[in-house]
Amino acid sequence: MVKLWLLRGDLDAPGWNVLRADYKDKKIEIVHLDPKVWAIVEQDEPPSGYDGLTATEPPDGLYLDPNGSPMYLVGGAVVKRAEDVVKALGAEARAMLERLGDPHTVLERLGRSF
């Protein structure tokens, strides 16, 4: 089953160039990308062979690319709204939303904006 994986590494990690080449050759699907920090990819198993990049299951949160396009993830699946992420994060996040009124601010304060 295809899953989402979060790849992270230093900006100068050689794995970024390999990842770009694999994407161009249609060997891997990049779903969302902040090229200086992370990439979210689709793959059956954790991606490997990208020197200097580590693959993990993406934590729940907001992934914002450099163009300002958001992607909200909960349990490794895309959801439509920031509120859905806040709800999944539990009572503390929901209480914070009640106080602050803005789900994006809640995600930022909880360290769930990437």
Residue frames relative to the residue before (quaternion, step in Angstrom):
aa qw qx qy qz dx dy dz
M 1.0000 0.0000 0.0000 0.0000 0.00 0.00 0.00
V 0.4478 -0.6916 0.5015 0.2640 3.57 -0.89 0.94
K 0.0833 -0.7869 0.6115 0.0055 3.54 -0.95 1.00
L 0.4500 -0.6268 0.5475 0.3238 3.50 -1.34 0.18
W 0.0791 -0.7772 0.6242 0.0106 3.55 -1.07 0.88
L 0.3079 -0.7252 0.5904 0.1753 3.52 -1.15 0.73
L 0.1184 -0.7689 0.6263 0.0492 3.55 -0.79 1.07
R 0.0084 0.7881 -0.6143 0.0384 3.55 -0.91 0.99
G 0.2237 0.7592 -0.5958 0.1362 3.51 -1.21 0.57
D 0.6713 -0.4716 0.3754 0.4313 3.52 -1.32 0.17
L 0.6516 -0.5446 0.3697 0.3771 3.54 -1.16 0.64
D 0.7560 0.3807 -0.2084 0.4900 3.59 0.99 -0.79
A 0.3434 0.7412 -0.5075 0.2741 3.62 1.22 0.30
P 0.4932 -0.6897 0.4416 0.2933 3.61 -0.82 0.93
G 0.5558 0.6389 -0.3826 0.3696 3.58 1.16 -0.45
W 0.5595 0.6032 -0.3981 0.4058 3.60 1.12 -0.53
N 0.6637 0.4991 -0.3115 0.4618 3.61 0.93 -0.86
V 0.6384 0.5103 -0.3217 0.4782 3.58 1.02 -0.78
L 0.6336 0.5298 -0.3248 0.4608 3.59 1.00 -0.84
R 0.6517 0.5081 -0.3174 0.4652 3.59 0.90 -0.87
A 0.6586 0.5028 -0.3074 0.4679 3.58 0.95 -0.87
D 0.6556 0.5010 -0.3152 0.4688 3.60 0.95 -0.83
Y 0.6263 0.5199 -0.3370 0.4731 3.59 1.04 -0.72
K 0.6572 0.5126 -0.3052 0.4606 3.57 0.90 -0.93
D 0.7173 0.4222 -0.2343 0.5024 3.58 1.06 -0.81
K 0.4477 -0.7293 0.4105 0.3148 3.58 1.35 0.19
K 0.3762 0.7149 -0.4934 0.3223 3.56 1.06 0.82
I 0.7772 0.1074 -0.0536 0.6177 3.56 1.25 -0.42
E 0.3117 -0.7420 0.5659 0.1789 3.56 -1.13 0.68
I 0.1957 -0.7465 0.6271 0.1054 3.55 -0.74 1.12
V 0.2562 -0.8035 0.5267 0.1069 3.56 -0.58 1.20
H 0.7790 -0.0527 0.0940 0.6177 3.58 0.99 -0.88
L 0.0451 -0.8453 0.5288 -0.0625 3.55 -0.89 0.91
D 0.0175 -0.6891 0.7231 0.0448 3.47 -1.21 0.79
P 0.3146 -0.8375 0.4058 0.1869 3.56 0.13 1.31
K 0.6629 0.4887 -0.3228 0.4664 3.60 1.16 -0.27
V 0.7929 0.3254 -0.1334 0.4976 3.58 1.19 -0.40
W 0.8230 -0.1092 0.1593 0.5342 3.60 0.65 -1.08
A 0.1266 -0.7375 0.6519 0.1232 3.51 -1.40 0.21
I 0.2061 -0.7231 0.6417 0.1514 3.54 -1.12 0.70
V 0.0395 -0.8172 0.5731 -0.0474 3.53 -0.69 1.17
E 0.3690 -0.6814 0.5815 0.2479 3.53 -1.33 0.39
Q 0.2150 0.7515 -0.5938 0.1909 3.55 -0.85 1.01
D 0.5579 -0.6068 0.4439 0.3515 3.59 -1.09 0.64
E 0.7906 0.1652 -0.0420 0.5882 3.56 0.90 -1.00
P 0.6674 -0.4721 0.3518 0.4561 3.62 -1.18 0.28
P 0.4656 -0.6835 0.4800 0.2926 3.61 -0.77 0.97
S 0.0219 -0.7869 0.6166 -0.0001 3.54 -1.05 0.80
G 0.6601 0.5120 -0.3744 0.4025 3.54 -1.28 0.22
Y 0.5979 0.5301 -0.3606 0.4812 3.55 1.27 0.29
D 0.2861 -0.8203 0.4765 0.1347 3.53 0.19 1.39
G 0.8191 0.2089 -0.1915 0.4987 3.54 -0.77 1.09
L 0.6632 0.4419 -0.3041 0.5219 3.58 1.29 -0.02
T 0.1891 -0.7682 0.6009 0.1138 3.55 -1.04 0.79
A 0.2628 -0.7577 0.5826 0.1317 3.54 -1.05 0.84
T 0.0717 0.7686 -0.6313 0.0753 3.54 -0.93 1.01
E 0.5596 -0.5227 0.4818 0.4260 3.52 -1.30 0.16
P 0.4554 -0.7139 0.4480 0.2868 3.61 -0.76 0.93
P 0.4321 -0.6810 0.5170 0.2867 3.58 -0.92 0.83
D 0.6130 -0.5312 0.4297 0.3968 3.55 -1.23 0.49
G 0.4416 0.6967 -0.4945 0.2741 3.54 -0.96 0.82
L 0.5904 -0.5293 0.4822 0.3725 3.48 -1.43 -0.33
Y 0.0964 -0.7596 0.6424 0.0322 3.55 -0.87 1.02
L 0.0761 -0.8171 0.5706 -0.0302 3.53 -0.46 1.28
D 0.2733 -0.7705 0.5508 0.1681 3.57 -0.66 1.06
P 0.7060 -0.4875 0.2967 0.4193 3.62 -1.20 0.27
N 0.6444 0.5097 -0.3236 0.4693 3.59 1.22 -0.35
G 0.5540 -0.6282 0.3800 0.3925 3.57 1.30 -0.06
S 0.4704 0.6634 -0.4528 0.3654 3.59 1.24 0.23
P 0.2608 -0.7946 0.5283 0.1464 3.59 -0.68 1.05
M 0.0562 -0.7215 0.6847 0.0861 3.50 -1.35 0.45
Y 0.1703 -0.7858 0.5906 0.0681 3.56 -0.78 1.08
L 0.0669 -0.8127 0.5788 0.0048 3.57 -0.82 1.03
V 0.0157 0.7495 -0.6615 0.0226 3.52 -1.14 0.83
G 0.8540 -0.0107 -0.0221 0.5196 3.56 -0.72 1.06
G 0.6886 -0.4936 0.2761 0.4539 3.56 1.08 0.69
A 0.6635 0.4522 -0.3064 0.5113 3.58 1.28 0.21
V 0.5048 -0.6385 0.4929 0.3075 3.54 -1.16 0.64
V 0.0826 -0.7548 0.6491 0.0463 3.55 -1.05 0.89
K 0.6101 -0.6372 0.3620 0.3011 3.55 -1.22 0.49
R 0.8323 0.1897 -0.0470 0.5187 3.58 0.99 -0.78
A 0.6117 -0.5399 0.4390 0.3762 3.52 -1.28 0.49
E 0.6006 0.5782 -0.3536 0.4242 3.58 1.05 -0.70
D 0.6178 0.5483 -0.3412 0.4486 3.59 1.08 -0.71
V 0.6402 0.5068 -0.3184 0.4816 3.58 1.05 -0.77
V 0.6435 0.5238 -0.3224 0.4556 3.59 0.89 -0.94
K 0.6446 0.5245 -0.3198 0.4551 3.58 0.90 -0.90
A 0.6893 0.4904 -0.2801 0.4539 3.59 0.93 -0.89
L 0.6368 0.5571 -0.3264 0.4214 3.60 1.14 -0.55
G 0.6046 -0.6254 0.3296 0.3671 3.59 1.23 -0.10
A 0.8076 -0.3539 0.2195 0.4176 3.48 -1.45 -0.02
E 0.6424 0.5270 -0.3403 0.4401 3.61 0.90 -0.83
A 0.6727 0.4864 -0.2950 0.4731 3.58 0.92 -0.88
R 0.6562 0.5037 -0.3195 0.4622 3.59 0.96 -0.82
A 0.6364 0.5138 -0.3281 0.4726 3.61 1.02 -0.75
M 0.6410 0.5147 -0.3243 0.4680 3.56 0.99 -0.80
L 0.6244 0.5288 -0.3350 0.4673 3.59 1.04 -0.74
E 0.6190 0.5376 -0.3414 0.4596 3.59 1.00 -0.77
R 0.6941 0.4715 -0.2722 0.4709 3.60 0.95 -0.88
L 0.7875 0.3703 -0.1750 0.4606 3.58 0.81 -1.02
G 0.3399 -0.7888 0.4560 0.2330 3.57 1.12 -0.61
D 0.7420 0.3491 -0.2133 0.5311 3.63 1.20 -0.24
P 0.3749 -0.7665 0.4703 0.2254 3.60 -0.46 1.14
H 0.6168 0.5473 -0.3553 0.4402 3.60 1.06 -0.61
T 0.6289 0.5149 -0.3257 0.4831 3.58 1.05 -0.73
V 0.6208 0.5376 -0.3344 0.4623 3.58 1.01 -0.80
L 0.6792 0.4886 -0.2982 0.4593 3.58 0.83 -0.96
E 0.6387 0.5205 -0.3244 0.4646 3.57 1.01 -0.76
R 0.6959 0.4824 -0.2781 0.4536 3.57 0.83 -0.95
L 0.6886 0.4549 -0.2737 0.4939 3.57 1.14 -0.60
G 0.4965 -0.6753 0.4189 0.3492 3.57 1.28 0.04
R 0.5145 0.6525 -0.3954 0.3914 3.54 1.21 0.58
S 0.5475 0.5399 -0.4215 0.4807 3.59 1.21 0.56
F 0.0671 -0.8226 0.5643 -0.0182 3.53 -0.66 1.13
